[in-house]
Amino acid sequence: MNIGEYILNEIKPLHLNNSIEEAKQLFDQFPFTHYPVVDNGKLLGSFAEDDVHTSDKSEEELLNYYHFLHLYYATQKDTLLELLLIFSTNNTNIVPVVDDNNNYLGYYDLCDVLDVFTSSPFFTDESTSLIVKKLERDFSMSEVAQIVESNGAQLLGSFLSNRENEYIEISLNIKAMDVNEVMHTFRRYNYSILSAIDNDEYLQDLKSRSDYLKKYLEL
């Protein structure tokens, strides 16, 4: 999957010689939490909507608020999961994209990325989503794969979904004729089974959450 195909340039970035009023108008017009700021084609960072709207000096240039810039970005090499982490870590719905020389290339919109994520084979293939838990010191990804495959099943994907009190939770996407056999084997290897959901039900719930989030962002 080439996530780089989803880089947008519909909205032009701000510049330090733009005024606070111009930035406010941009935030009022488009539903973004941040806007990237560029100088000579290079990304300087992003202004948050809250920081801009708290200023009552509309005629001042953004240069005077340089210290409010938030520096975060993605590159064309970032994977979908890395990109989702950037969105989450920075509590934003827009992520600037740069090349290896910090040249501004455009931005990712969270709504587009969520659409790509929920339409990926990880969720759309007929399968079961399984969440297992084990002491982190005893966990082995190779063991997880061996447990799944020893039961004639396929491991379509996995990710670390939680870490707490020396335990970790792993979310698995499994294609199996009988997932109960897989679950039984996990228990024999001292894994706790937290949930097992048919993927069509899980996908429907995820899409519902995604649709709700997109409607919220459009308000």
Legacy VTK file of the C-alpha trace (Angstrom):
# vtk DataFile Version 3.0
C-alpha trace
ASCII
DATASET POLYDATA
POINTS 219 float
0.000 0.000 0.000
1.439 3.350 -1.071
0.070 5.771 1.507
1.960 8.556 -0.282
-0.820 8.615 -2.879
-3.002 10.332 -0.271
-0.809 13.431 0.195
-2.984 16.530 -0.342
-2.226 20.080 -1.444
-5.752 21.477 -1.576
-5.076 23.901 1.289
-2.000 26.094 1.045
0.244 26.358 4.145
0.659 29.500 6.200
3.742 31.730 6.174
5.250 33.762 8.990
4.260 37.016 7.267
0.584 36.008 7.373
-1.425 37.825 10.016
-3.244 36.332 12.982
-6.514 37.382 11.310
-5.634 35.460 8.130
-4.848 32.382 10.207
-8.150 32.710 12.104
-10.086 32.918 8.844
-8.367 29.772 7.619
-9.259 27.865 10.775
-12.851 29.122 10.555
-13.103 27.981 6.954
-11.595 24.511 7.291
-12.056 21.933 10.092
-8.386 21.380 10.967
-6.812 21.437 14.423
-3.477 22.724 13.080
-2.055 24.407 10.004
1.486 23.925 8.698
3.790 26.933 8.384
6.359 27.047 5.589
9.292 29.333 4.841
11.119 29.103 1.496
9.517 25.722 0.931
10.735 24.306 4.253
8.404 23.188 7.035
8.815 25.251 10.209
6.057 23.573 12.213
2.300 23.915 12.718
0.134 26.406 14.588
-2.696 24.988 16.706
-6.160 26.483 16.353
-6.381 27.160 20.098
-3.146 29.171 20.088
-4.260 31.321 17.173
-7.763 32.046 18.472
-6.531 33.081 21.925
-4.714 36.066 20.419
-6.633 39.344 20.212
-3.944 41.063 18.119
-5.364 40.260 14.707
-3.020 42.484 12.726
0.189 40.967 14.126
2.215 38.631 11.948
2.594 34.962 12.834
6.319 35.646 13.138
5.623 37.118 16.581
4.141 33.777 17.656
6.984 31.609 16.379
7.412 30.032 19.824
3.921 28.479 19.536
4.884 26.313 16.567
4.469 22.549 17.014
7.013 20.551 15.046
5.714 17.173 13.881
5.562 15.658 10.417
5.453 12.500 8.344
7.604 11.372 5.437
6.668 9.477 2.291
8.391 6.429 3.776
6.165 6.217 6.859
3.811 3.250 7.071
0.100 3.508 7.752
0.517 2.494 11.400
3.374 4.977 11.887
1.171 7.685 10.420
-1.723 6.841 12.747
0.689 7.086 15.673
1.734 10.589 14.566
-1.918 11.679 14.422
-2.595 10.242 17.869
0.562 11.473 19.593
0.028 15.052 18.420
-3.756 15.090 18.895
-4.274 16.419 15.397
-6.307 15.731 12.280
-3.692 17.033 9.830
-0.062 15.922 9.443
2.443 17.798 7.239
4.597 15.683 4.914
8.230 16.478 4.130
11.026 14.918 2.093
14.526 14.059 3.350
15.541 17.733 3.092
12.540 19.032 5.065
10.884 20.366 1.911
7.127 20.645 2.409
5.237 18.222 0.137
1.675 18.567 1.400
-0.360 17.026 4.195
-2.356 13.976 5.258
-5.999 14.372 6.328
-7.064 12.060 9.172
-10.375 11.215 7.467
-8.556 9.913 4.380
-6.129 7.875 6.470
-8.976 6.314 8.475
-10.684 5.309 5.221
-7.490 3.635 4.013
-7.024 1.889 7.351
-10.543 0.469 7.606
-10.558 -0.689 3.968
-7.256 -2.573 4.247
-7.212 -6.407 3.992
-6.374 -6.506 7.713
-10.038 -5.683 8.359
-11.889 -6.621 5.182
-10.726 -10.234 4.786
-13.031 -12.823 6.352
-11.355 -13.489 9.676
-11.539 -13.250 13.464
-10.025 -10.549 15.663
-8.510 -12.074 18.790
-7.005 -10.211 21.762
-4.602 -12.173 23.970
-2.747 -11.174 27.139
0.480 -12.411 28.711
3.350 -11.303 30.950
5.637 -9.187 28.783
8.769 -11.043 29.904
7.257 -14.314 28.654
5.902 -12.973 25.380
7.317 -14.049 22.032
5.940 -12.999 18.647
7.413 -16.113 17.067
5.506 -18.192 19.615
2.261 -16.394 18.742
2.777 -17.114 15.037
3.653 -20.749 15.802
0.479 -21.206 17.873
-1.700 -19.817 15.098
-0.039 -21.720 12.261
0.173 -25.035 14.170
-3.626 -25.081 14.085
-3.763 -24.646 10.326
-4.727 -20.972 10.646
-3.208 -17.842 9.097
-1.988 -14.793 11.015
-3.066 -11.856 8.850
-1.773 -9.150 11.177
-0.999 -8.158 14.751
-0.200 -5.143 16.904
0.499 -4.297 20.530
-2.772 -2.832 21.797
-1.988 -2.302 25.494
0.804 -2.512 28.085
-0.035 -2.384 31.791
1.388 -3.820 35.065
3.985 -6.017 33.342
1.364 -7.480 30.998
0.860 -6.784 27.323
-2.186 -7.243 25.134
-1.782 -8.287 21.514
-4.532 -7.827 18.934
-4.450 -10.522 16.271
-6.289 -10.919 12.993
-6.646 -14.634 12.256
-8.107 -16.605 9.388
-9.094 -20.040 10.686
-11.622 -22.803 10.059
-12.020 -23.240 13.820
-10.757 -20.378 15.939
-11.685 -22.290 19.101
-8.735 -24.645 18.519
-6.424 -21.631 18.242
-7.835 -20.166 21.461
-7.426 -23.494 23.260
-3.752 -23.634 22.266
-3.163 -20.075 23.420
-4.570 -20.991 26.834
-2.248 -24.019 27.029
0.662 -21.598 26.518
-0.620 -19.420 29.424
-2.206 -16.666 27.333
-5.428 -15.095 28.562
-8.110 -14.625 25.910
-9.675 -11.190 26.357
-11.987 -11.247 23.345
-12.708 -13.033 20.099
-14.886 -11.212 17.572
-15.830 -12.202 14.042
-14.135 -9.700 11.803
-17.319 -8.618 10.052
-18.732 -7.530 13.440
-15.438 -5.880 14.413
-15.174 -4.105 11.086
-18.730 -2.813 11.365
-17.997 -1.400 14.827
-14.735 0.163 13.635
-16.399 1.744 10.621
-19.170 3.117 12.825
-16.579 4.729 15.070
-14.717 6.057 12.045
-17.908 7.521 10.543
-18.757 9.160 13.874
-15.282 10.680 14.113
-15.451 12.027 10.570
-18.877 13.576 11.225
-17.476 15.169 14.391
-14.522 16.601 12.466
-16.885 18.094 9.875
-18.923 20.028 12.472
LINES 1 220
219 0 1 2 3 4 5 6 7 8 9 10 11 12 13 14 15 16 17 18 19 20 21 22 23 24 25 26 27 28 29 30 31 32 33 34 35 36 37 38 39 40 41 42 43 44 45 46 47 48 49 50 51 52 53 54 55 56 57 58 59 60 61 62 63 64 65 66 67 68 69 70 71 72 73 74 75 76 77 78 79 80 81 82 83 84 85 86 87 88 89 90 91 92 93 94 95 96 97 98 99 100 101 102 103 104 105 106 107 108 109 110 111 112 113 114 115 116 117 118 119 120 121 122 123 124 125 126 127 128 129 130 131 132 133 134 135 136 137 138 139 140 141 142 143 144 145 146 147 148 149 150 151 152 153 154 155 156 157 158 159 160 161 162 163 164 165 166 167 168 169 170 171 172 173 174 175 176 177 178 179 180 181 182 183 184 185 186 187 188 189 190 191 192 193 194 195 196 197 198 199 200 201 202 203 204 205 206 207 208 209 210 211 212 213 214 215 216 217 218
